[in-house]
Amino acid sequence: MRKSNFFYSLPRREIILYPGAFSDIRKNLFFLRKHHKKYVDVFERKFAQYIGVKYALSVGSGRIGLVTILRVLNLKDKDEVILSAYNFPQLIVLIASLGLKPILVDIDKGTLGMNIKDLEKKITKKTRVIIVTHFFGQVANIEEINNVAKRYGIFLIEDCAHSCGAEYNFKKVGSIGDANFFSFSLTKNINTFLGGMITTNNRSLFMEMRKRVSKYKELSNFLLMKESIKGIIAKFLLNRKVYSFTVWPLIYLTNLFSPELDFLRIRRYLRFKGKEISDGDFKLSDLQAFIGLRQLEFLDIVNQKRVEKVEKLKSLLKPSIKSQEILPNTKPIYLFLLLIAKNREKAIKKLISKGIDVDMGFMRNCAFLINEKGHYPFSEWMESNSFLIRLRHSIPIQDICRIADILNNALS
């Protein structure tokens, strides 16, 4: 039995890598030739097969994937792009930076999917694109949204950054929209130290995107080495014992006053504030594709282990504790577990004091970006009353029982 919560705090993030990944990076960083596409082509083909689409195109990030899709659609200035109001703020900033007009739609309070009535109200003659986000590893109401998009002749994009491997009706997310994008950044369930993928069944669209991506720069060995070093440091710090001595004490001290003072949250907002989307267009390198291929081999195993751990936790929680609802005929992968707390600040203080590091969330009601505060009540409510926990796929069952006890006490 453990004597102290302090020594076994649960970090809010996880870095997933196959055994030997850092060794592979060290051995191959300068060995795999620049501009050589041996592994890139294989990774794209294997990923397309995994998702169940005809074509996959690798890019330098999920953001670059979305930009690539939007650019080949030949959209005009102020054409409208519809997306959820509850969202990642940089997504709205990105769309506006391309000269397009983001149109926000409120969410369903239980599932976080788009409110279909609000969606149909927002469609105009200038609506060209709908972006549906699969939040936190769960599946959005994609069938309803797809039906609306087809009825009005609107291009549908799936944002699958959190949900690689999740399914709707036995179809993988990223296979239903007209074009879709994935993120392979450091804390995603496929991690290639920056990177992303576009999927589609439209050949002409794929060929146009491939022509554009072929002109993108390849990440330099220096940048790849920098990202891998960041990954090594982050993975070390996220070891539960190391985290307890380094990061967790700082979080604990700031949360004695308010979770809003969480130094990691402040750091994220300072990085976002006023930052323009101008970090260039990159394509995936052969080394990143090599790492991605190895990660893909373990993806379903890791996802299934995490699902089992989250479902075990949910089975131990009191019925009064609410989480993000799962839609019928969907198979989530639970990159994060979203929980609801009426007095969120008090609950988070209790959880952190017991060694469970939770995140107030990186999604926000983005109405403040377009001066529409007060128009999206469910998005506003979700931002103010939810928080995120990340359960590791490797976490022992006894720790899940401990976490359940703490959650039941903190949220009752």
C-alpha positions as CSV (number, residue, x, y, z in Angstrom):
1,M,0.0,0.0,0.0
2,R,1.3,3.4,-0.9
3,K,2.2,5.7,1.9
4,S,2.0,9.1,0.1
5,N,0.0,10.5,-2.7
6,F,2.8,13.0,-3.4
7,F,5.2,10.4,-4.8
8,Y,2.6,9.0,-7.3
9,S,0.8,12.1,-8.6
10,L,-1.0,11.5,-11.9
11,P,0.2,13.9,-14.7
12,R,-2.3,15.6,-17.0
13,R,-0.4,14.5,-20.1
14,E,1.2,11.4,-21.5
15,I,3.8,10.9,-24.3
16,I,3.3,7.6,-26.1
17,L,6.2,6.1,-27.8
18,Y,7.1,2.5,-28.7
19,P,10.1,0.9,-26.9
20,G,13.4,2.0,-28.6
21,A,12.0,5.1,-30.3
22,F,14.7,7.4,-29.0
23,S,17.3,5.0,-30.0
24,D,15.9,4.8,-33.5
25,I,16.0,8.6,-33.7
26,R,19.6,8.7,-32.6
27,K,20.7,6.0,-35.1
28,N,18.7,7.3,-38.1
29,L,18.7,11.1,-37.7
30,F,21.5,11.6,-40.2
31,F,21.3,8.1,-41.9
32,L,18.0,8.5,-43.6
33,R,18.6,10.7,-46.6
34,K,17.0,14.0,-46.9
35,H,14.2,14.1,-49.5
36,H,14.2,10.3,-49.6
37,K,10.5,9.1,-49.4
38,K,11.0,5.3,-48.7
39,Y,9.1,5.4,-45.4
40,V,6.8,8.4,-46.2
41,D,5.1,6.5,-49.1
42,V,4.7,3.4,-47.0
43,F,3.3,5.3,-44.0
44,E,0.8,7.1,-46.2
45,R,-0.3,3.9,-47.7
46,K,-0.6,2.0,-44.4
47,F,-2.4,4.9,-42.8
48,A,-4.9,5.1,-45.6
49,Q,-5.6,1.3,-45.2
50,Y,-6.0,1.7,-41.5
51,I,-8.5,4.6,-41.7
52,G,-10.3,2.9,-44.7
53,V,-9.8,5.6,-47.3
54,K,-8.2,5.6,-50.8
55,Y,-5.7,8.3,-50.1
56,A,-3.5,9.7,-47.3
57,L,-1.1,12.6,-47.5
58,S,1.5,13.3,-44.8
59,V,2.2,16.9,-43.7
60,G,4.2,18.7,-41.0
61,S,1.3,19.1,-38.5
62,G,-2.5,18.9,-38.2
63,R,-2.6,22.7,-38.7
64,I,-0.8,22.4,-42.0
65,G,-3.2,19.6,-43.0
66,L,-6.2,21.9,-42.5
67,V,-4.5,24.8,-44.3
68,T,-3.7,22.6,-47.2
69,I,-7.3,21.4,-47.5
70,L,-8.7,24.9,-47.3
71,R,-6.2,26.3,-49.9
72,V,-7.1,23.8,-52.6
73,L,-10.8,24.5,-52.3
74,N,-10.4,27.8,-54.1
75,L,-12.4,29.6,-51.5
76,K,-13.1,33.4,-51.9
77,D,-12.5,36.1,-49.4
78,K,-15.1,36.0,-46.5
79,D,-16.4,32.7,-47.6
80,E,-17.9,31.1,-44.4
81,V,-16.5,28.1,-42.5
82,I,-18.8,26.7,-39.8
83,L,-17.4,25.0,-36.7
84,S,-18.3,24.5,-33.0
85,A,-18.1,27.5,-30.7
86,Y,-16.6,25.3,-28.0
87,N,-13.2,24.7,-29.7
88,F,-9.5,25.3,-29.8
89,P,-9.1,29.1,-30.2
90,Q,-6.2,28.7,-32.6
91,L,-8.5,27.0,-35.1
92,I,-10.7,30.1,-35.3
93,V,-7.7,32.3,-35.6
94,L,-6.2,30.2,-38.3
95,I,-9.4,30.3,-40.4
96,A,-9.6,34.1,-40.1
97,S,-6.0,34.4,-41.1
98,L,-6.8,32.8,-44.4
99,G,-9.3,35.5,-45.2
100,L,-12.3,33.3,-44.4
101,K,-15.1,34.0,-42.0
102,P,-15.5,31.6,-39.0
103,I,-19.2,31.0,-38.2
104,L,-19.8,29.4,-34.7
105,V,-22.4,26.9,-33.7
106,D,-23.3,25.9,-30.2
107,I,-22.8,22.4,-28.9
108,D,-25.0,19.7,-27.5
109,K,-24.5,19.9,-23.7
110,G,-24.1,16.1,-23.3
111,T,-22.1,14.8,-26.2
112,L,-20.3,18.1,-27.3
113,G,-21.4,17.5,-30.8
114,M,-22.8,20.3,-33.0
115,N,-26.3,21.5,-32.2
116,I,-28.0,20.5,-35.5
117,K,-30.8,23.1,-35.3
118,D,-28.2,25.9,-34.7
119,L,-26.1,24.5,-37.5
120,E,-28.9,24.7,-40.0
121,K,-29.8,28.2,-38.9
122,K,-26.2,29.4,-39.6
123,I,-26.0,28.1,-43.2
124,T,-26.1,30.9,-45.8
125,K,-25.3,31.3,-49.5
126,K,-21.7,32.0,-48.5
127,T,-21.2,28.8,-46.4
128,R,-18.6,26.6,-48.1
129,V,-17.2,24.4,-45.4
130,I,-18.2,22.7,-42.1
131,I,-15.5,21.5,-39.8
132,V,-16.6,18.9,-37.2
133,T,-14.3,18.2,-34.3
134,H,-14.1,14.8,-32.6
135,F,-13.4,16.0,-29.1
136,F,-11.1,14.3,-26.6
137,G,-11.1,10.9,-28.4
138,Q,-14.9,10.6,-28.7
139,V,-16.9,10.7,-31.9
140,A,-19.1,13.7,-32.8
141,N,-22.6,13.4,-34.3
142,I,-20.9,12.9,-37.7
143,E,-23.8,11.2,-39.5
144,E,-26.3,14.1,-38.7
145,I,-23.7,16.7,-39.7
146,N,-22.7,14.8,-42.9
147,N,-26.4,14.6,-43.9
148,V,-26.8,18.4,-43.5
149,A,-23.6,19.0,-45.5
150,K,-24.7,16.8,-48.3
151,R,-28.2,18.3,-48.4
152,Y,-26.8,21.8,-48.8
153,G,-23.8,20.8,-50.9
154,I,-21.2,21.9,-48.3
155,F,-17.7,20.5,-48.0
156,L,-17.2,18.6,-44.8
157,I,-13.9,18.3,-42.9
158,E,-13.3,16.1,-39.9
159,D,-10.9,17.3,-37.3
160,C,-9.5,14.0,-36.0
161,A,-6.6,15.4,-34.0
162,H,-7.7,13.7,-30.7
163,S,-9.4,10.7,-32.2
164,C,-7.2,8.5,-34.3
165,G,-8.7,5.0,-34.1
166,A,-12.1,6.0,-32.9
167,E,-15.1,4.7,-34.9
168,Y,-18.6,5.5,-36.0
169,N,-20.7,2.5,-37.2
170,F,-17.5,0.4,-37.7
171,K,-16.0,3.2,-39.8
172,K,-12.9,5.0,-38.6
173,V,-13.1,8.8,-38.0
174,G,-11.4,10.5,-40.9
175,S,-13.1,8.3,-43.5
176,I,-16.5,10.1,-43.6
177,G,-15.8,13.7,-44.4
178,D,-14.8,14.9,-47.9
179,A,-11.3,15.6,-46.5
180,N,-10.0,15.1,-43.0
181,F,-6.9,15.8,-40.9
182,F,-5.0,14.2,-38.0
183,S,-2.3,15.5,-35.7
184,F,0.8,13.6,-34.7
185,S,2.2,16.0,-32.2
186,L,4.0,15.1,-28.9
187,T,1.0,14.2,-26.7
188,K,-1.2,12.5,-29.4
189,N,-1.8,8.8,-29.6
190,I,0.5,8.7,-32.7
191,N,3.5,10.9,-32.0
192,T,6.0,11.7,-34.7
193,F,7.5,14.8,-33.0
194,L,5.4,17.2,-35.1
195,G,3.5,15.8,-38.0
196,G,0.0,15.2,-39.4
197,M,-2.0,13.4,-42.1
198,I,-4.8,14.3,-44.5
199,T,-7.2,11.6,-45.7
200,T,-9.7,11.6,-48.5
201,N,-11.5,9.5,-51.1
202,N,-11.5,12.2,-53.7
203,R,-8.7,11.6,-56.2
204,S,-8.7,15.0,-57.9
205,L,-8.6,16.7,-54.5
206,F,-5.7,14.4,-53.4
207,M,-3.7,15.1,-56.5
208,E,-4.1,18.8,-56.1
209,M,-3.0,18.6,-52.4
210,R,-0.1,16.4,-53.2
211,K,1.1,18.8,-55.8
212,R,1.0,21.6,-53.2
213,V,2.6,19.6,-50.4
214,S,5.5,18.5,-52.7
215,K,6.6,22.2,-52.6
216,Y,6.6,22.3,-48.8
217,K,9.9,22.3,-47.0
218,E,11.1,19.2,-45.2
219,L,11.9,19.6,-41.5
220,S,15.6,20.1,-41.0
221,N,17.7,17.5,-39.0
222,F,18.3,20.3,-36.5
223,L,14.6,20.9,-35.9
224,L,13.9,17.2,-35.7
225,M,16.8,16.8,-33.2
226,K,15.4,19.7,-31.2
227,E,11.9,18.2,-31.1
228,S,13.2,14.8,-30.1
229,I,15.2,16.4,-27.3
230,K,12.1,18.2,-26.1
231,G,10.3,14.8,-26.2
232,I,13.0,13.1,-24.2
233,I,12.8,15.8,-21.5
234,A,9.0,15.8,-21.5
235,K,8.8,12.0,-21.2
236,F,11.3,12.1,-18.3
237,L,9.3,14.9,-16.5
238,L,6.0,13.0,-17.1
239,N,7.3,9.9,-15.3
240,R,5.0,9.8,-12.3
241,K,7.7,9.8,-9.7
242,V,9.8,12.6,-11.4
243,Y,6.6,14.6,-12.0
244,S,5.8,14.5,-8.3
245,F,9.2,16.1,-7.4
246,T,9.3,18.7,-10.2
247,V,6.1,19.9,-11.9
248,W,3.4,18.8,-9.5
249,P,4.7,20.9,-6.5
250,L,4.4,24.1,-8.7
251,I,0.9,23.2,-9.8
252,Y,0.0,22.4,-6.2
253,L,1.3,25.8,-4.9
254,T,-0.5,27.9,-7.6
255,N,-3.7,26.0,-7.1
256,L,-3.7,26.8,-3.4
257,F,-5.0,30.2,-4.6
258,S,-6.9,29.4,-7.8
259,P,-6.8,26.8,-10.6
260,E,-6.9,29.9,-12.9
261,L,-3.3,30.6,-11.8
262,D,-2.2,27.2,-13.0
263,F,1.2,28.0,-14.5
264,L,0.9,25.5,-17.3
265,R,-2.5,27.0,-18.3
266,I,-1.1,30.6,-18.1
267,R,1.9,29.5,-20.2
268,R,-0.4,28.1,-22.9
269,Y,-2.5,31.3,-23.1
270,L,0.6,33.5,-23.2
271,R,1.9,31.5,-26.1
272,F,-1.4,31.8,-27.9
273,K,-2.1,35.5,-27.2
274,G,-1.5,37.5,-30.3
275,K,0.4,34.7,-32.0
276,E,-0.2,34.5,-35.7
277,I,-0.2,31.3,-37.7
278,S,3.1,31.9,-39.5
279,D,5.4,29.0,-38.7
280,G,5.6,27.9,-42.3
281,D,4.5,24.9,-44.3
282,F,6.4,21.6,-43.8
283,K,6.0,18.1,-44.9
284,L,6.8,14.9,-43.0
285,S,10.4,13.6,-43.1
286,D,11.3,10.0,-43.8
287,L,12.5,9.6,-40.2
288,Q,9.2,10.9,-38.8
289,A,7.4,8.5,-41.2
290,F,9.5,5.6,-39.9
291,I,8.5,6.5,-36.3
292,G,4.9,6.9,-37.4
293,L,4.9,3.4,-39.0
294,R,6.1,1.8,-35.7
295,Q,3.5,3.8,-33.7
296,L,0.8,2.6,-36.1
297,E,1.6,-1.0,-35.3
298,F,0.8,-0.4,-31.6
299,L,-2.1,2.1,-32.0
300,D,-5.0,-0.3,-31.5
301,I,-3.4,-2.1,-28.6
302,V,-2.7,1.2,-26.8
303,N,-6.1,2.6,-27.5
304,Q,-7.9,-0.6,-26.3
305,K,-5.9,-0.6,-23.1
306,R,-6.8,3.0,-22.4
307,V,-10.5,2.4,-23.2
308,E,-10.5,-0.5,-20.7
309,K,-8.9,1.7,-18.0
310,V,-11.3,4.6,-18.6
311,E,-14.4,2.3,-18.6
312,K,-13.2,0.7,-15.4
313,L,-12.9,4.2,-13.8
314,K,-16.3,5.3,-15.1
315,S,-17.9,2.1,-13.6
316,L,-16.5,3.0,-10.2
317,L,-17.8,6.6,-10.2
318,K,-21.0,7.6,-8.5
319,P,-24.0,8.0,-10.8
320,S,-24.2,11.7,-10.0
321,I,-20.7,12.3,-11.6
322,K,-21.3,13.2,-15.2
323,S,-18.9,12.8,-18.1
324,Q,-19.0,13.4,-21.8
325,E,-21.8,11.3,-23.2
326,I,-21.1,8.6,-25.8
327,L,-23.2,8.5,-28.9
328,P,-24.8,5.2,-30.0
329,N,-22.8,3.2,-32.6
330,T,-19.6,4.9,-31.7
331,K,-16.3,3.5,-30.4
332,P,-14.3,6.2,-28.5
333,I,-10.6,6.0,-27.7
334,Y,-10.6,8.4,-24.7
335,L,-7.5,10.5,-25.3
336,F,-8.9,12.5,-22.4
337,L,-11.9,11.9,-20.1
338,L,-14.0,15.1,-19.7
339,L,-15.8,15.3,-16.3
340,I,-18.4,17.8,-15.1
341,A,-18.2,19.7,-11.7
342,K,-20.7,22.2,-10.5
343,N,-18.1,23.9,-8.3
344,R,-15.1,23.2,-10.6
345,E,-12.5,25.3,-8.7
346,K,-13.2,23.6,-5.4
347,A,-13.2,20.1,-7.1
348,I,-9.9,20.8,-8.9
349,K,-8.2,22.0,-5.7
350,K,-9.3,18.8,-3.9
351,L,-8.0,16.6,-6.8
352,I,-4.7,18.3,-7.1
353,S,-4.1,18.2,-3.3
354,K,-4.5,14.4,-3.6
355,G,-2.0,14.1,-6.4
356,I,-4.3,14.0,-9.4
357,D,-3.3,16.7,-11.8
358,V,-6.3,17.8,-13.9
359,D,-6.5,20.2,-16.7
360,M,-9.2,23.0,-16.8
361,G,-9.2,22.4,-20.5
362,F,-7.6,23.9,-23.6
363,M,-11.0,24.2,-25.4
364,R,-12.9,27.4,-24.9
365,N,-16.1,29.1,-25.9
366,C,-14.5,31.0,-28.8
367,A,-17.3,33.6,-29.0
368,F,-14.8,36.1,-27.5
369,L,-12.8,35.9,-30.8
370,I,-15.6,37.2,-32.9
371,N,-17.3,39.5,-30.4
372,E,-20.3,37.2,-29.9
373,K,-20.2,36.5,-26.1
374,G,-23.6,35.3,-24.7
375,H,-24.7,33.7,-28.0
376,Y,-23.5,30.1,-27.2
377,P,-24.9,29.1,-23.7
378,F,-23.9,25.5,-23.8
379,S,-20.4,26.2,-25.0
380,E,-20.0,28.8,-22.3
381,W,-21.4,26.4,-19.7
382,M,-19.0,23.6,-20.8
383,E,-16.0,25.8,-20.6
384,S,-16.9,26.9,-17.0
385,N,-18.0,23.5,-15.6
386,S,-15.7,20.8,-17.1
387,F,-12.2,19.6,-16.7
388,L,-10.0,16.9,-18.2
389,I,-8.2,13.8,-16.9
390,R,-5.8,11.7,-18.9
391,L,-5.6,8.1,-17.9
392,R,-2.5,6.3,-19.1
393,H,-3.0,3.0,-20.9
394,S,-0.4,1.4,-18.6
395,I,-1.9,2.7,-15.3
396,P,-2.4,-0.1,-12.7
397,I,-6.0,-1.1,-11.7
398,Q,-5.3,-0.3,-8.0
399,D,-4.5,3.3,-9.1
400,I,-7.7,3.5,-11.0
401,C,-9.6,2.5,-7.8
402,R,-7.7,5.2,-5.9
403,I,-8.5,7.8,-8.5
404,A,-12.2,6.8,-8.4
405,D,-12.3,7.2,-4.6
406,I,-10.7,10.7,-4.8
407,L,-13.1,11.7,-7.6
408,N,-16.1,10.4,-5.7
409,N,-15.1,12.4,-2.7
410,A,-14.2,15.6,-4.6
411,L,-17.2,15.7,-6.8
412,S,-19.9,14.5,-4.5
